[in-house]
Amino acid sequence: MASRLNPYISFPEGNAREALEFYKSVLGGTLTVNTFGEFGMEGPVADKVMHGQLETADGYTLMGADTPPEMPVKAGDSVTICINGDVDDTLRGYFEKLSAGGTVNEPLKKQMWGDEYGQFVDRFGVSWMFNLGAPREA
């Protein structure tokens, strides 16, 4: 049986579409968005994101949705998205672009274990970590 694990981000501020479109602008890929209205809900949540999914050429999958008022949650509270990879200007660029407008807690820099590491909270309140290492032989 094939399976995969990927983050699903809740956006309590109602900005899931904006966040997912931002992630697409940085990471590329194909974004699919369904609204609550498409599934019959009316009122203020009708145009909000019931399910959004970004699939990138690098194999990343991010999912997200606006959180209805009756389901309180705070974005980024219990999950950190981590990107691990070889030292690469593309991944450094992702760090720069995704952290813009957010709070960088640890700049991307060489660490005592030899890899480059950094972490930030993006402008949507989502926590991210990057660990970039030298390519390792198999």
C-alpha positions as CSV (number, residue, x, y, z in Angstrom):
1,M,0.0,0.0,0.0
2,A,1.4,3.4,-1.0
3,S,1.0,6.2,1.5
4,R,2.5,9.6,2.3
5,L,2.6,12.1,5.2
6,N,2.1,15.8,4.6
7,P,1.2,18.9,6.6
8,Y,-2.4,20.2,6.7
9,I,-2.4,23.8,7.9
10,S,-5.4,25.4,9.6
11,F,-5.9,29.1,9.0
12,P,-8.1,30.7,11.7
13,E,-7.7,34.2,10.2
14,G,-9.6,33.2,7.0
15,N,-6.5,33.7,4.8
16,A,-5.9,30.2,3.6
17,R,-6.2,31.1,-0.1
18,E,-3.7,34.0,0.3
19,A,-1.3,31.8,2.2
20,L,-1.5,28.9,-0.3
21,E,-1.1,31.2,-3.3
22,F,1.9,32.7,-1.6
23,Y,3.4,29.2,-1.0
24,K,2.7,28.4,-4.7
25,S,4.5,31.7,-5.7
26,V,7.6,30.5,-3.8
27,L,7.6,26.8,-4.3
28,G,5.9,26.5,-7.7
29,G,3.5,23.7,-8.5
30,T,-0.2,23.2,-8.9
31,L,-2.7,24.6,-6.5
32,T,-6.3,23.2,-6.2
33,V,-8.8,25.0,-4.0
34,N,-12.3,24.1,-3.1
35,T,-14.6,26.5,-1.1
36,F,-17.3,25.7,1.4
37,G,-19.8,27.1,-1.0
38,E,-18.9,24.5,-3.6
39,F,-20.2,21.9,-1.2
40,G,-23.4,23.7,-0.4
41,M,-22.6,25.9,2.6
42,E,-23.9,29.4,2.5
43,G,-23.2,32.6,4.4
44,P,-19.9,34.1,5.4
45,V,-17.9,30.9,5.0
46,A,-19.2,30.1,1.5
47,D,-16.1,31.7,-0.2
48,K,-13.6,30.4,2.3
49,V,-11.3,27.5,1.6
50,M,-12.7,24.1,2.7
51,H,-9.7,22.3,1.2
52,G,-6.6,23.5,-0.6
53,Q,-3.7,21.4,-1.9
54,L,-0.4,22.5,-3.4
55,E,1.6,19.8,-5.2
56,T,5.1,20.8,-6.3
57,A,7.5,19.4,-8.8
58,D,10.0,18.8,-5.9
59,G,7.5,16.4,-4.4
60,Y,6.2,18.7,-1.7
61,T,2.5,18.6,-0.8
62,L,1.0,21.3,1.4
63,M,-2.7,21.2,2.3
64,G,-4.7,23.8,4.1
65,A,-8.1,25.2,4.9
66,D,-9.8,28.1,6.6
67,T,-10.9,27.2,10.1
68,P,-14.7,27.8,10.7
69,P,-15.4,29.9,13.8
70,E,-16.8,26.8,15.6
71,M,-13.5,25.0,15.3
72,P,-11.0,27.3,17.1
73,V,-7.3,26.7,16.4
74,K,-4.2,28.9,16.2
75,A,-2.0,28.4,13.1
76,G,1.4,27.0,13.7
77,D,0.8,26.1,17.4
78,S,1.7,22.4,17.2
79,V,3.3,21.8,13.9
80,T,6.5,22.9,12.2
81,I,7.1,22.4,8.5
82,C,10.6,21.1,8.0
83,I,12.5,21.2,4.7
84,N,15.6,19.0,4.6
85,G,17.9,18.8,1.6
86,D,21.3,19.3,0.2
87,V,22.9,22.8,0.4
88,D,21.3,24.4,-2.6
89,D,20.6,28.0,-3.7
90,T,17.0,27.0,-4.5
91,L,16.3,26.0,-0.9
92,R,18.1,29.1,0.3
93,G,15.8,31.1,-1.9
94,Y,12.7,29.3,-0.4
95,F,14.0,30.3,3.1
96,E,14.4,33.9,2.1
97,K,11.0,34.2,0.3
98,L,8.9,32.2,2.8
99,S,10.3,34.1,5.8
100,A,9.7,37.6,4.2
101,G,7.2,39.5,6.4
102,G,7.5,36.9,9.1
103,T,9.9,36.5,12.1
104,V,13.2,34.8,11.6
105,N,14.1,33.1,14.9
106,E,17.4,31.5,13.6
107,P,19.0,32.8,10.4
108,L,20.0,30.2,7.9
109,K,23.7,29.6,8.8
110,K,26.3,26.9,9.3
111,Q,25.8,25.0,12.6
112,M,28.2,22.9,14.8
113,W,26.9,19.7,13.2
114,G,28.1,21.0,9.8
115,D,24.8,21.7,8.1
116,E,23.1,25.0,7.4
117,Y,20.1,25.5,9.7
118,G,17.5,28.2,10.1
119,Q,13.9,28.6,11.4
120,F,11.2,31.2,11.2
121,V,7.5,31.9,11.6
122,D,6.0,33.1,8.3
123,R,3.6,36.0,7.9
124,F,0.7,33.5,8.3
125,G,1.9,32.3,11.7
126,V,3.2,28.9,10.4
127,S,6.5,27.7,11.8
128,W,9.2,26.5,9.4
129,M,12.7,24.8,9.8
130,F,15.3,24.3,7.1
131,N,18.3,22.0,7.4
132,L,20.7,22.0,4.4
133,G,23.5,19.5,4.4
134,A,26.3,18.5,2.1
135,P,25.3,15.7,-0.2
136,R,26.0,12.4,1.5
137,E,27.1,9.2,-0.2
138,A,24.7,6.3,-0.1
